[in-house]
Amino acid sequence: MTTTAIPQWASLPEHQDEIQRVRQAFRQTYGKEPDGVWSAPGRLNLLGEYIDFLGGSCMPMPLPYRTYIAGSLRRDGVLRASSLQMPGDERTIVIRDIQPGHIKGWFTYVAGVAWAMNHEGGRDIMLPGQFGADLLINSRVPVGGGLSSSAALECSTALALLDLSCPAAPRLPGYRCGSFRPLPDNDALRARLAQVCITAENKVAGAHTGGLDQTASLRSKPGQALVVDFRDFSIDPIHLNPAEARAKFFLLLIRIPRTRLHIMVLLTRRAASESCSESAWSHLSA
């Protein structure tokens, strides 16, 4: 039997149109204006797979596909989130009650960031006691396509929560509220937020990643790739503009939904990679 696949070509989203779309969705969902819109991109990895957690080097680049979050401040300690990709699945939780292993589904990536900001982010990233937020999410990063939609969700959440909590929380010297709406050049703070998102994915979502996705999403800029040394998470930006070189990247998405089995496969691959690395070092040092 022959199976024929009919391709569906995806157009590139227009950034300003997406901002207006998520603003309108927020108004329709919550009946009020959002305080702002934040976004973070998915990533394409050009070199280095399954070696970030071994301290290797990788070269990712950001994609024009981003996850957008419109948000507004609450002052009752409640985090509420809805997603256009999950209609009818509004989630609500008291931030102080967030615990690893107690949340399921897509909301783990959102609530996990709030938990990690409070437990491992540091005092200047920690959320104030009565801080809460209403969030409306629209992901333009294809889900389950290997383009780091989960990291884009985590990173856009981190930017939103940090900015929304800014008026009531101490911040780093030089940080001003609203500074993440235009992308700042504060790589040191973005590197710390990337570590927060890595913690969220590892400890709350249960997907043990090495940090490639979050580093690329928060620390790269359009028109460049990053060479990331995962021994110390140092980066070396490289100018990369495919249009100038008359080149194109072709992404083939087969749209297989991610399940718990996919996470187990990832964990198995990581364990195998770590085992090979240990064996190689043992052989070289013998």
GIBEL-V143304 format. One record per helix or strand. SS is the DSSP state (H for helix, E for strand). FROM is the first residue (numbers start at 1). TO is the last residue. If there is no record, write none. Layout:
SS;FROM;TO / SS;FROM;TO
//
This chain:
H;15;30 / E;36;47 / H;52;54 / E;57;74 / E;78;83 / E;91;94 / H;95;97 / H;107;120 / E;132;139 / H;149;168 / H;187;205 / H;212;219 / E;224;229 / E;234;239 / H;260;285
//
